[in-house]
Amino acid sequence: MHPLHSLHPPQPVRPGDRVAEAADAYASAPLLNCLLREIGEPGAGPPDPDGSDGSDGSGGPGGRRVYRLPAGGRLLRVRDGRRPRDPELFADGTWQPLGHAGLVELAAEELRLHTGLSNSELPAEMTHSRDVVAAVLAARAGTAPPADPYRRSEQSLITGHPHHPAPKARGGGPAAGWLPYAPESYAEFPLVLLGLREDVCAQTGATGALDALGAAPDGYRLLPAHPWQLALLGARPYLRAAFADGRLVHLGPSPWSAWPTAAIRTLYVPGADLFLKFSLDVRITNDIRRLWRHDLLALRRTDAAVTSAFRTLDGGAAWLGDRGYRTADFAFEELAVLVRDGTGGHVAPGTTPLLAAALTEDAAGFDGNPLDTLADPAAWWTAYLRHVVPPVLEVFARHGVVLEAHLQNTVVAVDGAGTPVRALFRDAEGVKLLPDVTRAAGWERLVYCLVVNNLLEIAEALRERYPRLDPWEPARRELARYAPELPEVADLLGAPTLPGKTNLLLRWTGADGAAARYRPVPNPLRLPDGPRGPGA
């Protein structure tokens, strides 16, 4: 064994300091998921002092499972489950509990040994992500949740991406800079309205909805700006020059407010039923969240392809179209704003849209989660599958469109009983088109987003609440309906593994955020006795 010499158990939490304790738990779970998926090897551990086994080798929700971290030869034990907890390191002959700080130190040392590379940036991001959770929890304690269930769902994600080492990082800045704009703190705020002189205005698509958001002087076009992005840009010389020579003019704060969705830089304007997506020069998960020039230039082609594909669907799914963008030609990426359809025209009266990612949160994240009170969880799951799976498979099979159908890009409309009745998908930026990518690469991306990131997470959230539910037989049946159209489906149902994205290694090695790398994870769709025919 090679215990970390500077590693210490977590200090006792002061009585009443529940925020710090909760922040440690929320931040540790996704980091553990990454470490165990990407590096850990399940195995048996040494006996406890009382003579009982350290692990039964199989884990199970709430049970203890031991993992070997091979690069350093260390043993790590956790309470098993979708969100592992209570990590312990075997050192000096005993299991020693690890707080989040100790877990970050352990992960960094293991990654250095595993890759041969050093990285001082990612450990700081992990620590910052935990501190963001603490700040958000403290802010929420004194704020009532939004009354609108859709807004509540978009602003519910305390844990964030369940397989990212720093899902809540906000660029490392102090809370005063980002907390007023954080969806998790139930933020709502006015935008900054700018006037952009027409001769320096660059735009594509249907951007007229922006002009209805305020009044611009003659010869100018209205350009809403995210106040956080303007603060990040500061007094850059090209902006100072643009204000000085009249290419830009300040028009003041908007008379209306917008609220941030789970995507943080995408805001919803309720009065206009419109989403506005901005550049945000902050690293959030794997990328600096700018509206990059190449993505903006590809927007109309991508969105047109998806819109056309959705018109052919029979199941009633909807695409929230990215209508167009407007920006300044001298600050093309920095000041860009993208116009996206609102939900209002895509959900029937009496139904409520909910962000799918919110369904995987616990009660602290999403008060009113329909999964908490299902009379018939099997019927709910069947409805979810029937509305979410077919659109993704059909637009791929018939139109070569690869939707990025992960949990944060999927919205489900539910009826009064909380049962899904329609699926809505969004974000043309994440869409891939064949043959821009190979069919094999597109299918791998589809399987990761739809099955690993979406269905597997929802299924496990259901099983936590309803342990007797078997979610995978209904999922096999729904997927098998498309085997005649998609030969890849039979392979999916028979494969022993699925592609799990390696966000921890991606960030540690400094790979491009869009350069997905995958590690095999067990495939719950595969029958224990091997594959059967597509009609099984």
N, C-alpha and C positions, 0 to 999 in steps of 0.2 A: 504494500500500500504506500501511496505517496500523498498523505494528507497535506492540505494547504497550510503552511505554517502560520499565515496571517488570518486564517479563517476562524471566526468565532461564532458561537450560537447567538441567536437574536437576543437582544436585551429584553427583559420583562417589560411588557406594555404597561404603562401607568394606568391605574384604575380610571376608567372612563374614557381612555384614549382609544375609542373604537375606530376612529377614522384611520389612524396609522395601522392598526391591525388589519382592517379591511383592505386598505390600499396594498399592503404586503401580499395578501391572499389574491386579490384581483390581478396584480402585476406578476405574481409568481406563476400562475396557472399557464398562461400562453408561453412563457419562457420555458417552463418544464415540458410542455407539449413539443416545442421545437427541439430541445436538447435530447429528449427521449426518442423522438421520431428520427432525427437526423444523425445522431451519434450513438445513443444508448443501445445496449443489447440486453434483452430480458434474461434473467437467470435467477437461481436460488441464492439466498444470502446466508450469512453466518447466523447461528442461533442467538436469540435474545438472552439476556442474563437469566431469565426465568426458565430457560431451556426450550421455549417454543421456537418454531422456525421463524426466521426473519421475514420469509415470504413463502406463500404456497406455490409460487411459480406461475400462477395463472391470474392472479389479481382478481378483478371484479369490482363493481362500483362500491367504493368505500373500503375495500380490502387493500392490504399492503402488497406492493410489488417491488421487487428489487431489480435494478438495472446496473449493468457494468458499463463504465465509461472506459473504453479500451485504451485510449491514448495514454491516460494517466493511471490506469489500473484501479480506479476508485469504484466503490459501490455506493449507489444512491438509492434510497428507498422513498416511495411516495404512497399516499392514499390514492388508489386508482380511480379512474373515472374520466369523463369527457373533459373535466377541468381538474387535473391532478392537484393535490394539496399536501400540506404537512411534509415537505421534503426533509430527509435526514441523510447525513453523510456518515459512513462507517469509518471511524478514525479512533486510534488508541484503544481498540478493542470494544468500542461501544457505538451505538447509533446516536449521532449528535444532530439536533435540529438545526436547520438552516433558515435564516430570514432571507428576505429578498436580496439584501446587500451581499450576504454570503453566497447566495445562488449565482449572482452576477459574477462574483470573483471566481467561483468554481467553473462556470461556463467559459469565461475568458481564458482561464488556464487550460482547460480541456481543448478549446478551439485552437489555441496557439500550438499545443502539442499535436493536434490532429492535422492541421493544415501546414504547419511550419511558418505561419504568418502571424505578425502582430497587428493589433488594431486597437487604438485607444478611443476611437470615436464611438463604436458600438456600445461598449460598457457604459459610457456616459449617457447614451440614448436610453439604455435600459433603465438606468437610475432615474433619468428625467421622466420616462414614461410612468414609473411608479409615483413620482412626485406629482405628475399631472393628475393621476387618479386621486391622490390625497386631496389636492386642491379642488377637484370637481366634487368629491364627496362632501367636503366642507361647505362648498357653495350650495349644493343641493339641499343640505340640511336646513337651510333657512329660506328655501324657495319652494313654492307649491308647484307640483308638476303641471304641465299644460293640460287644459281640459279636453282639447282635441286629441282623440286617440291616435290619429295618423301622426300628428306632430310628436306626440309622446313616444310613438314607436321609433321615429327617426332620431329622437334625442335620447334614446335609452341605453346606448351601447357603452357601458362602463368597462367591460372587459375588452371589447374591440376584437380584432382579428384573433381567433383562438390559436393560431399557429404562427404568430409573429413575435419575435423577442422583445419588441418595443412598440406595441400597437398604439399607444397613446402619446408618443413623443410629439412635441410641438416645436421642434427646432431648437430646444435648449434654452429659450428665453424665459424670463421671469413670468409668473402667473399674471401679473398686471397687464402684460402685453397681449396675451392670448385668451385669458378667461372670459372677457366680455364677448368673445365671438365663438365660444365653445358650445357645440350642440348639447354636450352632456350636462352643462350647467343651465340648460333651458334658456339659452341666450335668445334675444330678439333685439334688433337694432336698426336704425336708419342707415341707408347707404350714403355715400358722398356722390353728389351729382356734378358731373363736369360737362362743360360745353366743348366739343371738339370741332375745330374749323373744318368745313366740308372738304377742302382741298387736301387735307391730310388724313381724311377718314378712310380706313380700309374696312370693307365689309363684304360678306358673301351670304346669300340666302335670305330668308324672311326675317328681317330685323325690325320691322315696323312696330312691333310690340314695345320696343324700347322707347320710341318716341311718345307713346301714351303715358309714360311714367313721370313726365315732367315737361317743362317748357324750356327750350333752348333759344338763344338769341338768333336773329336772322343770320344766315350764313353758317350756322353751327348745327351739329347733330348732338343729341343727348347721349352721354356716355356715363352710365352708372359705374361706380368704383367701390370695391370692398375697402372699408376703412383700415382693416388690418394690413392689406396689401400696400396701401398708400404709406402706412407707417413703416413697413418693411423697406419700401423703396427710398423713403426719406427724401432729402433734398439733393437728389442726383442731378448732375449738371445738365443732362438733356431735358429733365423735367423743369428745372429752373428756367432754362432757356425757352421752353415751350410756353410756360406761363408768362414769361417776360415779353415775348413777341406776339402773344395773342393766339397762338395755335390751340392753347388750352385756356379755359377760364373756369374759375370756381363758381358753382351755382348754389352751393350750400348743401345742407343735409336734405335727404328726401323727406317729404311730408308723410310718408308711409314707412312702415317697418317691414323687415324681412327676417326670417329665422333660418338658421343653418340646419341642413340635413345631416345625416350620418357622414356624408362625404366632406363635411366641414367647409369646403370652398364653394359648394353648391348651395344656394339659398333659395327659399321658397317665398314668393311674394303673394300672400293670400288674396289681396284685393284684385290682382290681375290673373290669378291662377296660372302662375308662370314660375319656372325655375330659371335661375341665372347662375351660370358657372363661371368662376373667375380664376385667374392665375393667383397663386399663393406661393411666394418664394420661401417655402418651409418644407423641410423633409418630413413627410408623413408616411409611415411604414417604409416602403422601399424607394420612394422617389421624391424629388423636389417637385411640388405640385403646380408647375406652370402649365398653361395652355401652350404647348410647344408649337412652333411654326409648322412643322411637318404634319402634326395631327390636325391643326386647323385647316391647312390646305387640302387635306384628304377628307375633311368632314362631310362635304356635300355628297361626294361619291359614296362614302360609306353609309351615311344616313339614308340616302335615296335607295340603296340596295336593300337595306333592312326594311324600310317603309314599304317598298314594293313586295318584298317577301311576306310581310305580315298581312298584306291585303289578300293573299291567297289562302290564309288559314281559315279553317272551319270552326275552330274551337273557341273563338271569341277572345283570344289573347290580344294584348295591346302593346304597342311600341310607343314610348314617350319620345317623340322625335326631337332631335337637335336641329332646330330650324335654320340656324345661321349664327354668325358672329359679327361683332363690330369691334374695332380697335383703332389705335393711332399708328400710322405707318412708321413713325419714329420710335415707337415703343410697342412693337407688334405683339410680342408675347406678354410683356409686363402689364399692359392695360386692357388686354382682351377680355371681352365678356361674351359668353355663349348663351343663346336663347333656347330653352327647352320647353316642350309641352308641359302643362300642369296635369294633375290627375283628374280634374273635374270632368273633362269631356270623355273620360275613359272608364268611369265607374258608374254603375246604375244607381238610381235613387234607392235609398234604404240599405246600401252596402257601404262598407268602410274599408279604405285602403290601409294596409299595415306593412311596414318594412319587414321582409322575411327574416333579416338578421335579428330583429328584436325578439322574435319567437324563441331564440336560443338563449336569451338573457334570463336571469332569475328575477324574482319579484322586486329586488332592489333596483333592477334596471328598468323593468317594464311592468308597471302596475296596470293590470287589465289584459295581460297575455291570455288569449283564448285557450292556450294549451293547458293552463292551470285548472280549467273547470270543464273538461270534455266529458259528456255523458257516453260518447261512443268514440274513443280514440282511433279505432280501426277505420271507421267511416270518415273521420276527419282526414286521416292520412291518405286514404284512397282518393278523396277529393283534391287534396294538395297535389298528389302525383298526377292526377288526371288533368289538372290545369297548368302545372309547371313543366312537366316533362315533354308533352307533345310539341309545343311550339319550338322548343330548342332543337329537337330532333328533326322536325319537318323542315325548318328553314335551312338546316345543314344539308339534309338529304336532297332537297329540291332546288335550292338556290345557292348552295355553297357559302352560306353565312354562318360564321362561328360566333354565337352570342357569348358574352362574358357573363354567364348566368349565375354568378355567385350571389351570396346572401345579400350583399349591399346593393346589388343591381336588380334585385327581384322584389316586387311589391305584390302582395296578394290582397285582392278585395274579398272581404268576408261578409256573410249575411248576418242577420240579427243573432243567430246562434253561434257565430264565430267560425262558420264553415266556409272554406275557400270557394268562391264562385267565379273568379277570374284572376289571371296573372298579368302583370304589367312588367315590362322589362325596359331598361334604360342604359344610356352611356355608349354612344357611338365610338367614343375614343378607344374603348376596350374591344370593339368588334374586329374580327379578322375576316377577310374574304379570300375564298379560293379563286384563282390559284396564286394570290399574293403570298400565301403560305401553302405548304404541301398539305395534302389531305390527311396524311398521318399526323403531322404536327397540329393541324386544326382539330382533329378528333381527340388527340391527347389533351389539348387545351379545353375542349368541350367537356371531356370526362372529368378533368380536375375541377372545373368551375361548377358543373351541374351535380356531379355525383359526390366528389370528395368534399368540396366546400359547402355545397347546398344540402343535398339529400342526406348525406351522412350526419351532418350536424343537426338537422331537424329531427331525423330518426332517433338519434341518441338523446336529444332533449325530450322527446316523447317517452322513450324507454326509461328515463330517469323518473318520470312521473307515473308511468304505467308499465311496470316491469313485465307484465304478462303479454304485452303486445309484441308480435313478430312483425317488424316493419319491412322485412326484406322479401317475403313472398309476394306481397302486393307490388313492390317495386320491380321485381323480376317480371311479373305479368305485364306491367305497364310498358316496360322497356321492350319485352319480347314482341309486342304488337308491331314494332318497327323493324323486326329482323328481316322481313321480305324486302324492305326498302334499303336497309342499312346492313351490309354484311358485317360491319364492325360490332353490331349489337351481340351477335352470337359469341364473338371473341370476348366481349366485355363480360357476358354472363358466365363464361367458362374460365376467365383468367384468375389466377391465384392472387394477383395483386392489382392495385390501382396506383396512379401517379400522385404522390404527395409532394407538394412544392416545398423546397428547402430554403425557407426565408432566412433562417439563422446563418447557414453557410453562405448564402447569397450575399447577405449584408457583411459578414465577416471578411469575405474575400474581395469585397468591393465590386462585385459584378453589376452590370447594368440592371436596373430594376425590372426592365421588360424582358430580360434574358432568363426566362424561367428554367429552373433545373428541378428535376423530380427525383424522389427516392420511392421505391416500391413500399406500399402499405397494404395490409391484408384487405382482401376484397370480400365484403359481407354479402355481395350478390351471388357469389359462387356457392353452389350447393355443397354440403359437406362431402358427399360421395361423388363429386365431380360434376361436370356440365351435363345438362339434358338438352333435348331439342328445343327450339324456340317456341314451340307450341305447348311446352310443359306447363 
